[in-house]
């Protein structure tokens, strides 16, 4: 979930889907604001993930996993996208 901190509008949900094979690189589909975006599975710095997913840099990202509350992510934090989370 992403919120614009200045207006608290523009809520975006992000979900990881099972990885897809594309050549030698495994991709996962991340849903951002109901749009599917293919990204490489693996380790990401949150600010780089925002850039790849076309999320404005001033938005806050939360990691949303099934059955768990959203986890706030800091831009300098590193997360691992595995797919199927």
C-alpha positions as CSV (number, residue, x, y, z in Angstrom):
1,X,0.0,0.0,0.0
2,X,1.3,3.4,-0.9
3,X,0.0,6.7,0.5
4,X,0.9,10.2,-0.7
5,X,2.1,11.8,2.6
6,X,1.0,15.3,1.7
7,X,-2.6,14.4,0.7
8,X,-3.0,10.8,2.0
9,X,-4.6,10.1,-1.4
10,X,-3.5,7.8,-4.1
11,X,-3.6,4.6,-2.1
12,X,-1.8,1.8,-4.0
13,X,-1.9,-1.8,-3.1
14,X,1.0,-4.0,-4.0
15,X,0.9,-7.8,-4.1
16,X,3.5,-10.3,-5.3
17,X,2.3,-13.1,-7.5
18,X,4.1,-16.4,-8.3
19,X,7.3,-16.0,-10.3
20,X,7.3,-16.3,-14.1
21,X,10.2,-17.5,-16.1
22,X,11.4,-15.1,-18.8
23,X,14.7,-16.3,-20.3
24,X,17.2,-16.9,-17.5
25,X,15.7,-14.3,-15.2
26,X,12.8,-15.2,-12.9
27,X,10.2,-12.4,-12.7
28,X,7.4,-11.7,-10.3
29,X,4.3,-9.7,-11.0
30,X,3.7,-6.9,-8.5
31,X,0.3,-5.2,-8.6
32,X,0.5,-1.5,-8.0
33,X,-2.7,0.5,-8.1
34,X,-4.4,-2.5,-9.9
35,X,-1.7,-2.5,-12.6
36,X,0.5,-5.6,-13.0
37,X,4.2,-4.8,-13.2
38,X,6.9,-7.4,-13.9
39,X,10.1,-7.1,-11.7
40,X,13.0,-9.3,-11.1
41,X,12.8,-11.6,-8.1
42,X,15.4,-10.9,-5.5
43,X,16.8,-8.2,-3.2
44,X,15.7,-4.7,-3.7
45,X,16.3,-1.3,-2.0
46,X,12.8,0.1,-1.5
47,X,13.7,3.4,-3.3
48,X,14.8,1.4,-6.4
49,X,11.7,-0.7,-6.3
50,X,9.6,2.5,-6.3
51,X,11.5,3.7,-9.3
52,X,11.0,0.4,-11.2
53,X,7.3,0.3,-10.3
54,X,6.8,4.0,-11.2
55,X,5.7,4.9,-7.7
56,X,6.4,8.6,-6.8
57,X,9.4,8.9,-4.5
58,X,7.4,10.8,-1.8
59,X,4.9,7.9,-1.4
60,X,5.4,5.5,1.5
61,X,5.4,1.7,0.7
62,X,4.0,-1.0,2.9
63,X,4.8,-4.7,2.4
64,X,1.5,-6.6,2.4
65,X,1.7,-10.3,3.0
66,X,-1.4,-12.6,3.3
67,X,-2.6,-12.9,6.8
68,X,-0.3,-10.3,8.2
69,X,-0.7,-6.5,9.0
70,X,1.0,-4.1,6.5
71,X,4.7,-3.5,7.3
72,X,6.0,0.1,6.7
73,X,9.1,0.2,4.5
74,X,11.8,2.9,4.6
75,X,13.3,4.0,1.3
76,X,16.8,2.9,2.4
77,X,15.6,-0.5,3.5
78,X,16.4,-3.7,1.6
79,X,13.6,-6.2,1.0
80,X,13.6,-9.6,-0.8
81,X,10.9,-10.2,-3.4
82,X,10.5,-14.0,-3.7
83,X,7.1,-14.2,-5.5
84,X,4.1,-16.0,-4.1
85,X,4.3,-14.1,-0.8
